[in-house]
Amino acid sequence: MPQKKRKRKIAIQFYVTKAELEQIQTRMTELGTTNMSAFLRKQAIDGFVLNVDLTPVQELVSLQRRCANNMNQIAIGISTYGAIHQHEITALQKDYDSLWQPLSKLLKQLASIVKM
């Protein structure tokens, strides 16, 4: 039996786990393709990988937790004593200000990535 004349003559081999193979097959099904070689070649050439530094997000989560804790303390103070002190409100406002500034900066950075 004569061999096909191949346009691509260099083979690349790699190994995957069963779960990874299932993910690849799921993606292929979603895209409506059955040719794994063509799919993997297209992903390797035209696909992209995002390496995202989530440090700013972790900082925002920490600030958000602090704000939530402060609000809980204020709620406890109101239910226990019927009132809150002005310094508690000022502390909460300060925390929210420190939360919104980095959040605004991060949202601008994300918006610039989306425009790419």
N, C-alpha and C positions, 0 to 999 in steps of 0.2 A: 504494500500500500504506500503510495508516494506521500511524503510529508508536505504540509502546507508551507507556502512561502510566507514567512512571517515578516511583518513590518518591524516588529519589536523583537530583537533577538537576545536581549539581556534579561535574565530572570532574577527576580528579587524574592527571597523567601524570608518570612518571619513567623513567629509563633504567637498565638493568642490563647487566652483561657477560654473555657466554655462560655462564661458570662460575657466576655468581650466579643466572641463570635456571635452570640445571640444579639448583642447590641448592634453589631455591624449589620447583621441580617435584618434587624428591625428597621434601621436607617435605610437600608436598600429597599425594603418593602414600602416605607413611607414615601420614598422618591420614585417608586414604580420601576425599579431596575432589577434585573436578574443576573447581570454580568458583573461578578464580584471583581474581576481583574480591572474592568473599566471603572468601576466605582472607586476602588482603592487608588488607582492611578489618578483619577480626577481629584480625590481628596488630598493626595500627596502633593500634587502640583498646584492646584487652585485653592485648597483649603488654607485656613490660617489658624494659628494658635494664639490665644490671649494669655499673657502672663500678667496677672493683675496683683498689684500690691494692695492688700486690704488693710494696711495699717491705719489710714485715715478713717475707714469704716469702723474699725475696732475702737478707735478713740471716740467716735461719735456714739457708739453703743455704750461705752463707759459713761459718757456725759449724760446720755439719756437715762441710764440706770440711776445716776445721782439725782437727776430731776425727779424721777418717779419716786425715789426714796424720800426726797424732800416733800413732795405732795402727800405721800402717805403720812409723814410726820405731822404735817399741817392738818390733815383730816383727823388724825388721832387727837391732836390738840383741840380741835373744834368740838369733836364729840365728847371729849373728856372735860374740857374747861369751858366750852361754849364760846371761846374766842381764840384769836391767834395774835402773836406779837408782830410788830412791824418788821423787826429784824429777820423773821422767818420769811416774810414776803419778799424782802430785799434780797435775801440769799437765793430764793427761788428765781427771782428775776435775773440775778447775776448768772446763775447756772444756765438759764434759758438763753441768755445772750451769748454765753460761751459755747452753747450747742449750735445756735443758728449761724454764727459766723463760719465755722468750718463746714457745716452742712451746705451753706450757700456756695462756698468755694468748691466743694466736692461735686455738687450738682452742675456747676459751670464746667468742670473738667469732664464729667460724663457727657454733657451736651456737646462738647467739642469732639469727643471720641465718636459720638453717633453721627456727626456731620462728615466724618472721614469717608 
